[in-house]
Amino acid sequence: MHRSVLLLAACCVAAVAVADVPKPTHAVTLLSTTTSWDGTPYRYPEGTPRVTGMTVEIAPGKQTGWHMHHAPSFGYLLSGELDVQLKDGRVKRMKPGDTIAEVVGTLHNGVNRGRTPAKIVVFYAGVDGQTLTTSPEGPPPM
């Protein structure tokens, strides 16, 4: 009987120890694509690779202005609402948690039609010395 109690106690201690072990890492793919959201295949620029990440915040009722990117980029909307529109009228509507494979070499405009700031984190896969964003209306908006 004494041996059974000791065995049961040892099992309980082992169970508690196992319960305290951190769970394994859990990864969720947010986006995996070979094309931008308009269906255009991505091509990486030539040169020394440089990955750049930034957050962009658009106030309610405001917009980024028409601009284009020169390298593939990926965005993840953290908060707010964002409409990304192309000159041909196509629109990608985004809500928090949505992703976007941004267009390259194509003019587009981000519009916040919501009542709170739209905050998006963007990662660019460009090259050293490359301008990430240009605008036909003047200096780059970002």
Stockholm file with secondary structure:
# STOCKHOLM 1.0

chainA/1-142         MHRSVLLLAACCVAAVAVADVPKPTHAVTLLSTTTSWDGTPYRYPEGTPRVTGMTVEIAPGKQTGWHMHHAPSFGYLLSGELDVQLKDGRVKRMKPGDTIAEVVGTLHNGVNRGRTPAKIVVFYAGVDGQTLTTSPEGPPPM
#=GR chainA/1-142 SS CHHHHHHHHHHHHHHHHHHTSCCCCCCCCCCCCSBCTTSCBCCCCSSSEEEEEEEEEECTTCBCCSBEESSCEEEEEEESCEEEEETTSCEEEECTTCEEECCSSSCEEEECCSSSCEEEEEEEEEETTCCCEEBTTBSCCC
#=GC SS_cons         CHHHHHHHHHHHHHHHHHHTSCCCCCCCCCCCCSBCTTSCBCCCCSSSEEEEEEEEEECTTCBCCSBEESSCEEEEEEESCEEEEETTSCEEEECTTCEEECCSSSCEEEECCSSSCEEEEEEEEEETTCCCEEBTTBSCCC
//
